[in-house]
Amino acid sequence: WQNAGQGGGLALSGCSGARVAGNRIVANTASLGTGLSGWGGGISLEDRGSGGTIEDNVLVGNRASPVAWSMGNSLYTWYQSADVRRNFMSSDSIESAVLLGFFSGAFEANTVRAGGERVVVHLFNALEDGVTLDNNALVAGPGTEWVVNVDGYVEHPVQATLRHNTIVGNGTSVGVRAEDYGNATLTN
């Protein structure tokens, strides 16, 4: 297991045009140590990178950290413009399986399976272009409260477009939740 505060499996900071394709990223932890938060157990993309592509990867058993406020067990973005396509992501930890923070680009044809996470995909704050989730399979685990959670701040409202996704709850979870400055348009 790696111990890195961001990106237990792979950390990309400020990279433009990066392509991550066809990898197996398995059983990593993003944490600076006991009791500290981590971001992006599998992959972390941050610091104003653009034009990246994350596609055809398998991310299994990764976790951001075993403590609260750890985000993105499989994937974490922060100020990032990228396309995320055809990935299989499965994790079983706390908080979120995928956190798309200040993200713009396409998130399409991915399968995301949560285990104990509160949120399968969390869309938090946004860049100007908005976020599109298209043709994904988003599957709640037994501890999931929201399959998709959309929220932002007055300075960074989230305009999310969800098209043709399969959203699978656990019997008690909410499919799509928009709060604060989050707005979601759903089309099937």
C-alpha positions in Angstrom: 0.0 0.0 0.0 1.2 3.4 -0.7 0.9 6.3 1.6 0.4 9.5 -0.3 -2.0 12.3 0.7 -3.3 12.5 -2.9 -3.3 9.7 -5.4 -2.5 6.4 -3.7 -2.2 4.6 -7.1 -1.5 7.6 -9.4 -1.2 11.3 -8.7 -1.2 13.8 -11.5 -0.8 17.5 -10.5 -1.1 20.3 -13.1 -0.7 17.9 -16.0 -2.3 18.9 -19.3 -3.0 16.4 -22.0 -2.2 13.4 -19.8 -3.6 10.0 -20.9 -4.0 7.2 -18.5 -5.4 4.1 -20.3 -5.6 0.4 -19.9 -4.2 0.1 -16.4 -5.1 -2.0 -13.3 -4.9 0.2 -10.2 -5.6 -2.1 -7.2 -5.5 -1.8 -3.4 -3.9 1.6 -2.9 -4.5 4.1 0.0 -4.0 7.8 -0.2 -3.2 8.9 3.3 -0.5 10.9 5.0 -0.7 8.7 8.0 -2.9 7.4 10.8 -6.0 9.5 11.4 -5.4 11.9 8.4 -7.6 12.4 5.4 -6.6 11.4 1.9 -7.9 12.1 -1.6 -7.9 9.8 -4.6 -7.1 6.3 -3.4 -6.8 5.1 -7.0 -6.2 8.2 -9.1 -5.9 11.9 -8.1 -6.1 14.6 -10.8 -5.6 18.1 -9.4 -4.1 21.6 -9.8 -5.7 23.0 -13.0 -4.7 20.3 -15.5 -6.7 20.2 -18.7 -7.3 18.0 -21.7 -6.5 14.8 -19.9 -8.1 11.4 -20.7 -8.7 8.6 -18.2 -10.0 5.6 -20.1 -10.3 1.8 -20.1 -8.8 1.4 -16.6 -9.8 -1.0 -13.8 -9.7 0.6 -10.3 -10.5 -1.9 -7.6 -10.1 -1.9 -3.8 -8.6 1.6 -3.5 -9.4 3.9 -0.7 -8.8 7.5 0.0 -8.2 6.9 3.7 -10.1 5.2 6.5 -11.1 8.5 8.1 -13.9 10.9 7.5 -13.5 13.7 4.9 -11.5 11.4 2.7 -12.8 11.8 -0.8 -12.7 9.7 -4.0 -11.8 6.2 -3.1 -11.4 5.3 -6.8 -11.1 8.8 -8.4 -10.6 12.3 -7.1 -10.4 15.5 -9.2 -9.8 19.1 -8.1 -9.7 22.0 -10.6 -9.4 19.6 -13.5 -10.8 19.4 -17.1 -10.6 15.9 -18.4 -12.6 13.1 -20.1 -13.2 10.0 -18.0 -14.4 7.0 -20.1 -15.1 3.3 -19.9 -13.5 2.7 -16.5 -14.5 0.1 -14.0 -14.3 1.4 -10.4 -15.2 -0.6 -7.3 -14.3 0.4 -3.7 -15.6 -0.2 -0.2 -14.6 2.6 2.2 -16.2 5.8 3.5 -17.4 9.1 2.0 -17.3 8.9 -1.9 -16.3 6.4 -4.5 -15.7 9.2 -7.0 -15.3 12.9 -6.2 -15.4 15.3 -9.2 -14.5 18.6 -7.6 -14.2 21.8 -9.8 -14.4 19.4 -12.7 -15.4 19.9 -16.3 -15.5 17.4 -19.0 -17.2 14.1 -19.8 -17.7 11.3 -17.4 -19.1 8.6 -19.6 -19.6 4.8 -20.0 -18.0 4.1 -16.6 -19.2 1.5 -14.1 -18.9 2.7 -10.5 -19.8 0.3 -7.7 -19.8 1.5 -4.1 -19.4 -0.6 -1.1 -19.7 1.3 2.2 -19.4 4.8 0.7 -22.0 7.5 1.5 -21.9 8.7 -2.1 -21.2 6.9 -5.3 -20.4 10.0 -7.4 -20.1 13.4 -5.8 -20.1 16.5 -8.0 -18.7 19.3 -5.9 -18.3 22.9 -7.2 -17.8 23.4 -10.9 -15.7 25.0 -13.6 -17.5 27.1 -16.2 -18.2 24.3 -18.6 -20.3 22.2 -16.3 -20.2 18.4 -15.8 -21.8 15.7 -18.0 -22.5 12.2 -16.8 -23.5 10.1 -19.8 -24.3 6.4 -20.1 -22.7 5.3 -16.7 -23.8 2.4 -14.4 -23.7 3.9 -10.9 -24.4 1.3 -8.2 -25.1 2.0 -4.5 -23.6 -0.2 -1.8 -25.2 -1.1 1.5 -24.0 2.2 3.2 -24.9 4.5 0.4 -27.1 7.6 1.1 -26.9 9.2 -2.4 -25.9 7.7 -5.7 -25.2 11.1 -7.2 -24.8 14.2 -5.0 -24.6 17.6 -6.7 -23.6 20.6 -4.7 -21.6 23.8 -4.9 -21.2 27.3 -3.6 -22.5 30.6 -4.8 -19.1 31.3 -6.5 -19.0 27.8 -8.1 -22.5 26.5 -8.8 -22.7 23.1 -10.3 -24.7 22.6 -13.5 -24.8 18.8 -14.0 -26.2 17.1 -17.0 -27.1 13.4 -16.5 -28.0 11.5 -19.7 -28.9 7.8 -20.1 -27.3 6.6 -16.8 -28.3 3.5 -14.9 -28.7 4.5 -11.3 -29.1 1.6 -8.9 -30.1 2.2 -5.3 -29.9 0.0 -2.3 -33.5 0.3 -1.2 -32.9 3.3 1.1 -30.6 5.5 -0.9 -31.6 8.6 -2.9 -30.8 8.3 -6.6 -29.9 12.0 -7.4 -29.6 14.7 -4.8 -29.1 18.4 -5.7 -28.4 20.8 -2.8 -27.1 24.3 -2.2 -25.9 25.6 -5.5 -26.3 22.4 -7.4 -28.6 21.9 -10.4 -29.1 18.6 -12.3 -30.8 18.0 -15.6 -31.7 14.4 -16.1 -32.6 12.8 -19.5 -33.3 9.2 -20.2 
